[in-house]
Amino acid sequence: MFDREIRYFAEKNGSNEFIFSAPGGPASGWETLSDFLKSNDLVVANLEGPITGAKSMSITAKSDQPESITFTFDPSLARTLFNENIRMVDLGNNHILNFGLQGVEETEKYLNRAGVEYFGAPQTKQSIIKDINGIKIAFVSYNYYEFRGDLAKAQKAAIDEIKKVRPLADIVIVLCHWGDEYKLNNNEAQKILAHQFIDQGTDLVIGSHPHVIQPIEIYNGKRIYYSLGNFIFDQYFDENVRNGLGVVVKINKTTKQMDFSEKYFYLDSNGQTLLQTQGYPASDGQAIEKTEQK
């Protein structure tokens, strides 16, 4: 999310790149976020709002005004994403329509110009298949807020998309915008749906929206990250919203086996996101639940 205070700090420091370029190194106990992002073959993120030429309303709005959660990101952001190796974004979330379908069209225009691929936007492609070093990976978007709150329709659309791409890809990853904000545990509806996605052929489920890290589950040998929490956001009122999770997936080219590691982020109140060398205390004892189909 690159509006509100994030936009303020970026403008104050002359560039969006400031957000990614926090000073770090072993001596300070932090690593540099930018270097980490650029060390991967592909970085995929949820883009929590549209990129438009419209003037920001949230940057000056009070917290109790609806404008405070009406987001638009500066057109320069698209190039910043590309430069930081965030070369693919999921647009399936509850803020992408903050400036209507025109905002979606502008977002696509700026992303296309910058060379950043996307999927999940309303009335456009729900999935994308990416060839990474000879491995075909399908990314599918599930947006709880799509279809004007028609949950059954949104679920059916995602399952239909999984069925469509499954024969075309080596690996299917579903990115979900779902769940309850600020709740440290996933709800039962998330669990049921995640299991359905895996039963239909999904290999990995990754969630966003709650703004906090939620549990990890392994179901029938497949991993579910119910929520990664915040990555870039201007929320500092509690340690749970200041900590985020990144998932690193390494894929064996021969067997297609996926190995996982987690990276932990911390939201500094100056607008920067820092990469931690260790997980924050709440994560150290985080259990991974293993379940099998009954």
Residue pairs with C-beta under 8 A, 6 or more apart in sequence:
1 48
1 49
1 71
1 95
1 232
1 233
1 234
2 10
2 16
2 19
2 49
2 71
2 73
2 74
2 77
2 232
3 49
3 56
3 58
3 59
3 71
3 72
3 73
4 56
4 58
4 59
4 68
4 71
4 234
5 59
5 234
5 271
6 19
6 232
6 233
6 234
6 271
7 56
7 58
7 59
7 73
7 74
8 59
8 271
9 18
9 19
9 270
9 271
9 272
10 16
10 18
10 19
10 74
10 271
15 80
16 74
16 76
16 77
16 80
17 34
17 80
17 83
17 84
18 271
18 272
19 232
19 271
19 272
19 273
20 33
20 34
20 37
20 80
20 84
20 272
20 273
21 32
21 33
21 34
21 272
22 30
22 32
22 33
22 268
22 272
22 273
22 274
23 30
23 32
24 30
24 31
24 32
24 33
24 274
24 275
25 31
25 32
26 277
29 276
29 277
30 274
30 275
30 276
30 277
31 275
31 276
31 277
32 275
33 265
33 272
33 273
33 274
33 275
34 84
36 263
36 275
37 43
37 84
37 85
37 86
38 84
38 85
40 85
40 248
41 132
41 133
42 85
42 87
42 88
42 130
42 132
43 84
43 85
43 86
43 87
43 88
44 86
44 88
44 89
44 90
44 139
44 175
45 81
45 86
45 88
45 89
45 90
45 231
46 89
46 90
46 92
46 93
46 175
46 177
46 208
46 231
47 73
47 81
47 89
47 90
47 91
47 93
47 96
47 107
47 118
48 71
48 93
48 95
48 96
48 233
49 71
49 72
49 73
49 93
49 95
49 96
49 98
50 71
50 72
50 73
50 95
50 96
50 97
50 98
50 99
50 103
50 104
50 106
50 107
51 72
51 73
51 74
51 75
51 77
51 78
51 106
51 107
51 110
51 111
52 72
52 73
52 75
52 99
52 102
52 103
52 106
52 107
53 75
53 106
54 72
54 99
54 103
55 72
56 72
57 67
57 70
57 72
58 67
58 68
58 69
58 70
58 71
61 67
61 68
61 70
62 68
69 95
70 98
70 99
71 95
71 98
72 98
72 99
72 103
75 110
77 110
78 110
78 111
78 113
78 114
78 116
79 114
81 87
81 89
81 111
81 114
81 116
82 114
82 115
82 116
86 116
87 115
87 116
87 117
88 116
88 117
88 118
88 119
88 128
88 130
88 139
89 111
89 116
89 117
89 118
90 118
90 119
90 120
90 139
90 141
90 175
90 177
91 104
91 107
91 118
91 119
91 120
91 121
91 124
91 141
92 119
92 120
92 121
92 126
92 141
92 142
92 143
92 146
92 175
92 177
93 120
93 143
93 145
93 177
93 208
93 209
94 143
94 144
94 145
94 177
94 209
96 103
96 104
96 107
96 120
96 121
96 122
97 103
97 104
97 122
99 106
101 122
101 123
104 121
104 122
104 123
104 124
107 118
107 121
108 118
108 121
108 124
111 117
111 118
117 128
117 130
118 128
119 125
119 126
119 127
119 128
119 139
119 140
119 141
120 126
120 141
120 143
120 175
122 146
126 140
126 141
126 157
126 158
126 161
127 138
127 139
127 140
127 141
127 161
127 164
127 165
128 138
128 139
129 136
129 137
129 138
129 139
129 165
129 168
129 169
130 136
130 137
130 138
130 139
131 137
132 251
133 253
134 253
135 170
135 171
135 251
135 253
135 256
136 168
136 169
136 170
136 171
137 169
137 170
137 171
137 172
137 173
137 251
138 165
138 166
138 168
138 169
138 171
138 172
138 173
139 173
139 174
139 175
140 158
140 161
140 162
140 165
140 172
140 173
140 174
140 175
140 202
141 158
141 174
141 175
141 177
142 154
142 155
142 158
142 174
142 175
142 176
142 177
142 178
142 193
142 197
143 154
143 176
143 177
144 151
144 154
144 176
144 177
144 178
144 179
144 209
145 154
145 177
146 153
146 154
146 157
147 153
147 154
147 157
155 193
155 196
158 174
158 197
159 196
159 197
159 200
162 172
162 174
162 197
162 200
162 201
162 202
163 200
163 201
165 172
166 172
166 200
166 201
170 256
171 203
171 204
171 251
171 256
171 258
172 201
172 202
172 203
172 204
173 202
173 203
173 204
173 205
173 206
174 197
174 202
174 204
174 205
174 206
175 206
175 207
175 208
176 190
176 193
176 194
176 205
176 206
176 207
176 208
177 207
177 208
177 209
178 189
178 190
178 193
178 207
178 209
179 186
179 187
179 190
179 207
179 209
179 210
179 214
179 226
179 227
180 187
180 210
181 209
181 210
181 211
182 210
182 211
182 212
182 240
182 241
183 210
183 212
183 214
184 212
184 213
184 214
184 240
185 214
185 215
186 207
186 214
186 215
186 226
186 227
190 207
190 226
191 217
191 226
194 205
194 207
194 217
194 219
194 224
194 226
195 219
195 293
197 205
198 205
198 219
198 220
198 222
198 224
199 220
199 293
202 222
203 222
203 258
204 222
204 223
204 224
204 249
204 258
205 222
205 223
205 224
205 225
206 225
206 228
206 247
207 214
207 224
207 225
207 226
207 227
207 228
208 227
208 228
209 227
210 226
210 227
210 229
211 227
211 229
211 230
211 233
211 235
211 241
212 227
212 229
212 230
212 240
212 241
212 243
213 227
213 228
213 229
213 240
213 243
213 244
213 245
213 282
213 283
213 286
214 225
214 226
214 227
214 229
215 226
215 286
215 287
215 288
215 289
216 223
216 224
216 225
216 226
216 286
216 288
216 289
217 223
217 224
217 226
217 288
217 289
217 290
217 291
218 224
218 288
218 289
218 290
218 291
219 290
219 291
219 292
219 293
220 291
220 292
220 293
223 258
223 260
225 245
225 247
228 244
228 245
228 246
228 247
229 240
229 241
229 243
229 244
229 245
230 241
230 242
230 243
230 244
230 265
230 267
231 244
231 246
231 265
231 273
232 267
232 273
233 241
233 267
234 267
234 271
235 241
235 242
235 267
236 242
236 267
236 269
239 280
239 282
240 282
241 267
242 266
242 267
243 264
243 265
243 266
243 267
243 280
243 282
243 283
244 264
244 265
244 266
244 267
244 273
245 262
245 263
245 264
245 265
245 283
246 262
246 263
246 264
246 265
247 260
247 261
247 262
247 263
248 260
248 261
248 262
248 263
249 258
249 259
249 260
250 258
250 259
250 260
250 261
251 257
251 258
251 259
252 258
252 259
262 279
262 283
263 275
263 276
264 275
264 276
264 278
264 279
264 280
264 283
265 273
265 274
265 275
265 276
266 273
266 274
266 276
266 280
267 273
267 274
268 274
279 286
